[in-house]
Amino acid sequence: MHDAASWAARLGGDSFLAQTFNRSYAVIPGQAADVAGLLSWDDLNTILATQRLEPPRLRLSMDGEMLPLHRYALPVTTRRAVTWHRIQPAELQARLAEGASLVLDSVEKIHPPIGAAAEALERFLGTLVQVNAYASWTEREGFGTHWDDHDVVVVQMFGAKRWRLYAPTRTAPTFRDVEAPDQPESDPVADLVLTAGDVLYLPRGWWHAVTADQGTPSLHLTFGLVTHTGADLLTWVVDQLRSRLALRLDVPRFASRGEQAAYVDELRKEMQTELSDPELVCRWAESVDTTHYGRAVTSLPYVDGLPARPEITVRLTAPRARITENGPDGTVTLAAAGTAWDFAGQATPLLRVLLDGQPATLGSLAAAADLEVKDVASLLSVLIEGQAASVVGTAL
């Protein structure tokens, strides 16, 4: 699942988007081989041993409560008076044996295979993805029965975990809401056991209780999807309207009631005009896709442009970049990371190679577009400066 096509195939492609996404849960059975290479127990041990991970980035949870840090870590002060907490392996393992669950947030930022999988899922679903790792050893619940304010794609890595699912008690609850959903009173609508390789999709608002009660240690990844609501769309619309005089004028707080009504009427007209556009959602999607910065990384040691070396490997770091071929003028536009670049039409083949997010050498890109390596190096230097691409193989 390191590219968008793999996620599409696994989740069900267009039928998933049309029938399941944001609507109902789905279980996609799999095999351990389907998730090989994403995260192993050895990988997790290495991360815990080499990273300075402070709560809430790393935490232990039991019965819905986060355990105090002093129960598994000790404060350490460096000679420059910087204090951090060093994990005590024996104490951490004792807490896990007692029933705590280990949680590691944003693991995609420190483990490249998961970073690649998160970016590929973002490319398929068009939304930012954060990945958390969860490890449990007992049937004791780490979090109790709860709901999330975002959709999740759960990937079981090792062992097995039981999921009891309850229907939402409030339609489309959000983080900033006017009321909280009621606790579910009925029996679960599904009682599932995920084993290595299985995938569960769960929309926001679905209550769930999760336990490692199958007699094996459990490790799973949760790919959390950033939610886009009608409130977000209207916020974007208002931003588009800031050039209009009606939205720039001060609110006439101390004017007559008639003047206030006329002012509000002008606002209403501007909003109605914008909301009557049948292409509004498409325009919004293009805007949020092409202005999102993605997962930009540095391209050291090349701080002043790329040399014309065919073995240098690069990749596009903006998963939702878009390409537009401009017809009569023979140019092509790449929009990504808040910038739009116009290139000669001959660059189209290499831009399409980059668009799938996979690494490519300058030499292979030059061959794809029948260009010289120096021209490809110049083009990529522009994209790197614009934070839309990076070097992933320095050839040094």
Secondary structure, 3 states (H helix, E strand, C coil): CCCHHHHHHHHCHHHHHHHHCCCCCEEECCCHHHHCCCCCHHHHHHHHHHCCCCCCCEEEEECCEECCHHHCEEEEECCCCCEEEEECHHHHHHHHHHCCEEEECCHHHCCHHHHHHHHHHHHHHCCCEEEEEEEECCCCCCCCCECCCCCEEEEEEECEEEEEEECCCCCCCCCCCCCCCCCCCCCCCEEEEEECCCEEEECCCCEEEEECCCCCCEEEEEEEECCCCHHHHHHHHHHHHHHCHHHHCCCCCCCCHHHHHHHHHHHHHHHHHHHCCCCHHHHHHHHHHHHCCCCCCCCCCCCCCCCCCCCCEEEECCCCCEEEECHHHCEEEEEECCEEEEEEHHHHHHHHHHHCCCCEEHHHHHHHHCCCHHHHHHHHHHHHHCCCEEEEECCC
